[in-house]
C-alpha cells in the first residue's frame, strides 16, 4: 500500500486541492483510492467528498497517532491512500504522525519567496521523522510547483533554488488556472489528462535513489 501525504507549513497552500486532484487522477488510473482528511478544524477534503459525491471514499482521521490507526482502517482494501494534512505550524504532532507512515510526500509550493522560505521547515521535519520510521529513512518526497504563471521567470528561479537545496521537484507543474482554483466542491473529471495527472504518475514512479533523504 502506498501512502501519499500532502504537506505544507501553513494553510492556503493548495494542500486540499492537490490532495483531491491527485486522488482523482489515481482513481481514474484504475487504482483503489482512499482519501484521508487529517485536518479536524476544516475537514475540507471530507466536505468536498460530501458536496461532490466523489467516486472514492474519504474518512476523517484528525488524531495525533495516525500512524497507529490508519493501518486498521485501510486493511487490504486500497492500493493508495492520499492524506490531506493540517497546517504543520498549527498541528505539528498530527503531521509528524502522518510522516511516520507515509511512503510519499508531496509539498505543494508556489514559486514565490514566502512559499520557498516555508520549505525549510518541511525539510527539517522530514529529516527528523526518519528516526521514528521503521525503515530509518525519510519518506520519498518532492515539491510540486503550483499556481504557476505562464512564462513567468520566477518558476525557473525557484525550481533551480529548490533543486540546488537537494530537494526533488516534479517535472509536472500546476498552472494558475480557474479550473483548479475554483474546483473545491465540484466533481473532478478527466484529471488524469491534466498536470495533476502527470504529477500523480510521476510521483508514483519516483524511486528512493532519485530523491534526497
N, C-alpha and C positions, 0 to 999 in steps of 0.2 A: 504494500500500500504506500502510495506517495502522499505526503502532507505538504501542501504549499501554503505558506504563511505570507500575508501581505502586511508589511511592517513599515511604520514611519514614526518619527518623534512626536509629531503633533497631528491634530485633525486638519481637515481641509486640504489634504494632500492626495486626494483621489484614491484612497485605500479601498473604499467600498465600491466605487466604480470599477476599479481594477479587479478586485476580487470577483465581482459579479460577472464581468466580461470574460475573465479567464475561466471561470467555472462554466459559463455558457459555451465557450469555444471547445472546452474539453468534453462537455456533454455532446456537442454536435459531432465531435470526432469519434463518438461511439463508446466512450468510457462511462462507467457508473460514477457519478459525482455526488458528493455531499458537501453542502456549504455549512460552515460553522461561524456563527456570529458571537464573538467574544467581547463585544462592546455592550455591556449591560445598560449603559446610560442612554445610548442612541438606538441600538438594535436596528441599524439601517439596513443591513443585509436581510435580516428576518422580515422586516416590514416590506422590503422590496419583493420578496417572495410572495408574501400575502397579497400585495397590491396587484402584482402582475401574474400570479399563478404560474410561476416559473416551473418548467418541467423537470426540475431536480430539487430535492428537498433541502431545507435549511433548518438547522437546530441552533438554539441559543445556548451557549456554554460560557457564561460570564463568571468564571471562577478562577482562583489562583493556582489550581492544580490540574490544569487542562491535560498535562502530560499523563496524569494518572487516570482521569475519567474518560478521555477520548477513545482509547482502545476498546473499552467495554461498550461504548455507544456505536462504534463503527463495525466491530466484528470483522467478518469477511465479506460484507455486503457491498463494499465500494472499492473502486480502483484508485480514486483520487479524492482527497479531502482538501478543500480550499477554505482557509481561515481568514476572516476579516478581523484584524486585531484592533483593540482600542489604541488611542494615542499613547505612545510609550512613556511620554513625560508624566502623564496622569496615572497610568496603571502599569507601571513597570513590572510588577510581580506577575501579572497575567501574561504580559508579552514574554517575559523570561520563561515562564512555564511552556508557552506555545513553542518557543525556540528549542526547548529540550526535546520535543518530539518531531519538529519539522524536518522534512528531508530537503525541502527547497524553500528559499526565502526570496520574495520579490520586494524591492524597495522602490516604490514609485517616486520619481523626482522630476520636478520641472527644472529646466535649465536656467536657474536663477541663482543669484548669490545666497539668498536666505535658505533656499532648499539644499543647496550644495553644502552650506555650513552645518545643517542638521544631520548630514550623512555621517559625520564623525561619531555622534552618539550611538547610531545604529551599529556602526562598525565595532565600537567598543563592547556593546552587549553581545554581539556575535562572537567576539573573541572570548569574552568572559564565560559564556554558556558552555563552551567546549568541555570544560572540566566536569560539568554535570550531565553530559550526554554519554550514552552507552558506548559510542564509538570514539569518544575523546576528541572529536573534531567539531569545528563549526559546521553548521548545515551549508549545503550548496547555496550560494546566494548571488544575486545580480541586481543591478539597478535597471529599472525600466524608465526611460525618459518619457514624460507625459506633458501634455499641454504645449506641445512643440509648435512654434510659429513657422509658417512657410518661409524658407530661405533665410531664416534668422542665423546670424553668425554665432550667436550665443550657444546654439545647440552643439556645434563642433567644439567650442571652447570648453564647455562643461563635460562633454563626453571625454575630451582629452584629459582634463584635470582628474576626472574620476578614474580613468584607466591608469593614469600616472600614479594614483594613490594605491594601485594594486587591486582595484575592485572591477569585476566583470560588468560590462554594460551590454545589455542585449542589443543586437543589431536592429531589431524591430523597435520602432518608437511611435508614440501615440500623438497624433496631431491634435491641435486645439480646435476641435470640431463640435458643433452643436449636437450632433448625433450622440456623442459621449457625454458632453456637459449636461444635457437635459434628459439623460436616459433613465435616471432613477424612477422607479415605479412603473415603468413600461416593460412589456415583453422585449426580449432580445432575440433577434433572428439573424441568421447568416453571419454570426460573429466570427466563425472560422475563416471567413473571407476578408476579415479586417486586420488591421495591425495588431489588435489584441489576439486574434487567432494565431498570427505569426509569432507573437511573443510567447503564447502558451506552448506552441510546439517547440520553439527554440529552447524554452526553459526546461521542458521535459527531456530534451536531448543533451542538456549540459552534463558533462562528466566532471567528477570531483577534481580531476587533474587539470581541468581548464579554468578553475577558479582559485582565488587566493583564500586560504583558510584564515 
